[in-house]
Amino acid sequence: MNIDWGALGLVFVVALVAAVGLTTLFAYGIRGLSERDSAREQGGTGTVQLTGSVVCFAVCAAVVAYGIYLIVA
């Protein structure tokens, strides 16, 4: 039995980058919702913050759905 250490390392790096990226994107979505509340308290609408949060969450959902597709297919 031979282990391809290069391929294993590549899988590790890709998984690490994906996990950090997805977590960061989700955190930005949460922060955008918080900023929206702050903007509304100051008399603004917070539309830009809400739009950014929705985009972040949509990208997160798309990445998770693609991952599930890769596992199932």
N, C-alpha and C positions, 0 to 999 in steps of 0.2 A: 504494500500500500504506500503510495507516494502522495505527499501533500504539496500542492502548488502554493507555496508561500506568497508568491507575488499576487496571485488571484485572491487569496485570503486577505492579504493586506489591502488590496483594492476594494474589496467588499467592506472591510472595516472602515476605511476612509470615507467611502460613499455613504455608508450608514451613519457615521458620525456627523458628516456635513449635513445630511438630510435631517437628522434629529435636531441639530443645533439651529438650522435654518427654519424648520417648522416651528420649533418652540419660540424662536425670536419673532417670527411672523405672527404667531398667535398672541404673544405679549404685546406687540404693536397694536393689534386689534383691540385688546383689552384697554390699552392706554388711550386709544382713540375714543373709546366709549367714555372713559373718564374725562378726557378733555372736552367731549361734547357736553357732559354735565356741567363742567366748569364754564363753558361758553354760554350755556343757557342761563346759568345763575347770573352772569354778567350782562344779560340782555341780548345776547346773540342767538343765532338759530342753531349753530353747531352742525350744519349740513355737511360741511367739508369733512369734519371729523367722523361723522356717521358714515359717509361714503367711503372714506379710507378704511374704517373698521370693517365694513361689509366686504370690501375688496380683499382685505387680509383674511377674513374668515372664509370667503369663497375660494381663495387660493389654497388655504389649509384643507378645506373639504375636498377640493380637486386632487390634491396630492395624496390624501388618505384614500380616496376612491381609486386612484390610479394604482396605489400600492396593493389594495385589495384585489383589483383586477389582475395585477401581475401574479399574485399568489394563487388565485382561482384558475386563471387561464392556463 
